[in-house]
Amino acid sequence: MNDQLSNIRINQTGYSDTLPTHVAVLSGNLMTLSKDGNLQASTQIETPETDESSGDKVTVINLGILSEGEYSVQCGEEYARHITVKKNPWKDVTNALIKGLYYQRCGCELKAEHAGRFTHPACHTAPASEWENKSVKKLVTGGWHDAGDYGKYVGPGAVTVAHLLYTYILCPEGCSDELNIPESGNGVPDILNEARYELEWMLKMQRDDGAFYHKLTKDHFAPFIMPQEDHDPEYLMPVSHCATAAACACLALSYRVYREFDAEFADRMLDAALRASEWLDENPDFVPFVNPEGVRTGMYGDRSDKDERFWAACELYAVTGEAEYQKKAEALYSDELRITSYGWAEVSGLGAMCCLFEIGDKPENTLYSVIKERFISECKKIQSLSESTGYGTALPPKGYGWGSILPIMSNAMSMIMYEMLTGDTSMRENALMQWNYALGLNALDICFVTGFGERSVMNPHHRPSGSDGIDDPVPGLISGGPNKGFPYSQTKEKLGEDVPPAKAYLDELPSADTNEIAIYWNSPAIFVGAFFNSIS
Ligand SMILES: [Zn+2]
């Protein structure tokens, strides 16, 4: 890694020759842009303003739409920064983010022909017992390891799959079939092949009465060992309302997407979604999931299941057209639902996406105009936020909590969908600034996707990366990034109390609080990458 912090921050994976090139400059000097040694432009940087989140005095410069080639940007006497402008510059990193999910596959061998150096034998292949009744054993293999740990969680998995499927629905031309995963070339788009690996596992997580187990984990996190060495027993933890409603929504959505490729698989998913919906009807009173005594793996607790139920009602209405589900969606909708949130805790945005893009503007879709109006208004607030920060990042200083990459990528998703919904491209550059943030244009001068950029994340909190004996981390994983909100005490100690929020980050393996990876952080970045692939 290049250890020298530059006074110019760039998208380290390159720029498109069809979109404006932005760089961030941290000094008040003359900035020059050269191509093949010839001066192209110079800009006098005015006295920069201080970015509240980072404490940096920074100016974002729009260099305009540049033609293909190698450029250097220099400011003052400091070393020049090289940038590449080309057609479709983000295909590789977007593909890698999808392939990153392949590397999370559990229960199968990662063969060298697909995984290269990062091969390993099958892991977690033993049957699991129900936590509450250990005499009940089931074979529940498959799915993705959730994050830096080896647990598998239904709600986070459902959200990740939904991001992939909406990427396929809304930006199909931004997805590539060159992933080199075991199913490649089978006539199904690779993004759907990868999502199916999780869906097949999710179907096994349904109990006979229609409810979904909340998670499949051990009672504690594994040490930093390879997954095939992790032999302690796994348990089917109790069922939950949120997991059941999220799986219901995700499986209904999946039915719609997969029926043209495999009707039998699609029917199994719709059947599972309908049985989940019946269980939710029979169990209307929300009970929050809490870890049973003695269990210390990720809880993914939630304060409400209204947003999951709203998303499920929307997806079931989109699939069946039955008034029953429409009425449910109407009854569950309220201004309290955060319709621009797409993460595991707050899934209302996925319900809104279904309503706006799947059900669409029909007379019987009474929610359409209400949600559209509010969605547009929320997007305008997000755009203003992006414009109010020094790096153009759509996150306030207080927003840098655990996994700050999620709200940043979510805000990019919203601004992209604003364009899809209205045809107005005025938020496109703001959305692009979030993609640039993930790839290096930020206060840390770090590309948050492993395997990419001249200053990239090298030590993610990710068990295989930390135990495979290979210096490089597993590629295509996005780090959660700065976390000022809920840091570990040792992180606080190392960084100091006064570290600015956007710099509260350690590229160190133990720092799960700032440098873990997660499937549901990769997936919104995939949506954003696919959109920019489709227009670059
Ligand atoms: Zn595994």
Residues whose N, C-alpha, C, O or C-beta is under 5 A from the ligand:
A	BS01	ZN	C106 G107 C123 H124 P227
